[in-house]
């Protein structure tokens, strides 16, 4: 299987979600260093973390850098 953006977006990366000190929520993809975002609402956060993951993967692929696959499957799939 070709390891392109579609491949990596389909992998079950673990996402940690926590309250943001400024209000709202923050989320990070634990296996993708620096892939983090925040939002005021839960629904917005779910969209934003997928967008952050896509941007992180696109940039890393464009730079020719290795992309880690999920270290462990998430305990609960939200989206």
C-alpha positions as semicolon CSV with decimal commas, in nm:
position;residue;x (nm);y (nm);z (nm)
1;X;0,000;0,000;0,000
2;X;0,124;0,346;-0,093
3;X;0,189;0,553;0,218
4;X;0,037;0,881;0,104
5;X;-0,183;1,139;0,277
6;X;-0,493;0,924;0,238
7;X;-0,313;0,628;0,400
8;X;-0,193;0,828;0,702
9;X;-0,530;1,004;0,748
10;X;-0,695;0,661;0,771
11;X;-0,475;0,546;1,059
12;X;-0,621;0,548;1,412
13;X;-0,396;0,808;1,574
14;X;-0,461;0,867;1,943
15;X;-0,593;1,216;2,022
16;X;-0,577;1,361;2,373
17;X;-0,838;1,625;2,455
18;X;-0,816;1,850;2,759
19;X;-0,957;2,180;2,886
20;X;-0,767;2,483;2,759
21;X;-0,644;2,725;3,029
22;X;-0,787;3,011;2,819
23;X;-1,127;2,842;2,796
24;X;-1,263;2,591;2,552
25;X;-1,066;2,280;2,465
26;X;-0,726;2,176;2,333
27;X;-0,632;1,856;2,153
28;X;-0,311;1,695;2,037
29;X;-0,223;1,392;1,827
30;X;0,015;1,209;2,059
31;X;0,226;1,041;1,789
32;X;0,270;1,353;1,573
33;X;0,501;1,598;1,755
34;X;0,363;1,951;1,755
35;X;0,024;1,852;1,613
36;X;-0,199;2,047;1,850
37;X;-0,496;2,282;1,823
38;X;-0,761;2,449;2,035
39;X;-1,122;2,558;1,995
40;X;-1,409;2,707;2,191
41;X;-1,653;2,421;2,137
42;X;-1,634;2,042;2,119
43;X;-1,769;2,031;1,763
44;X;-1,520;2,292;1,646
45;X;-1,237;2,102;1,816
46;X;-1,320;1,778;1,631
47;X;-1,297;1,965;1,300
48;X;-0,982;2,154;1,402
49;X;-0,784;1,846;1,513
50;X;-0,855;1,669;1,183
51;X;-0,743;1,982;0,998
52;X;-0,429;2,009;1,213
53;X;-0,349;1,641;1,149
54;X;-0,397;1,686;0,773
55;X;-0,172;1,995;0,766
56;X;0,095;1,823;0,977
57;X;0,094;1,519;0,748
58;X;0,095;1,726;0,426
59;X;0,393;1,932;0,542
60;X;0,587;1,631;0,667
61;X;0,526;1,440;0,343
62;X;0,630;1,746;0,138
63;X;0,953;1,772;0,340
64;X;1,026;1,402;0,284
65;X;1,047;1,336;0,657
66;X;0,944;1,006;0,816
67;X;0,594;0,989;0,961
68;X;0,535;0,774;1,269
69;X;0,244;0,535;1,262
70;X;0,023;0,510;1,571
71;X;0,209;0,357;1,865
72;X;-0,112;0,218;2,008
73;X;-0,474;0,223;1,898
74;X;-0,700;0,482;2,062
75;X;-0,920;0,358;2,342
76;X;-1,229;0,532;2,202
77;X;-1,290;0,658;1,849
78;X;-1,471;0,992;1,851
79;X;-1,482;1,090;1,483
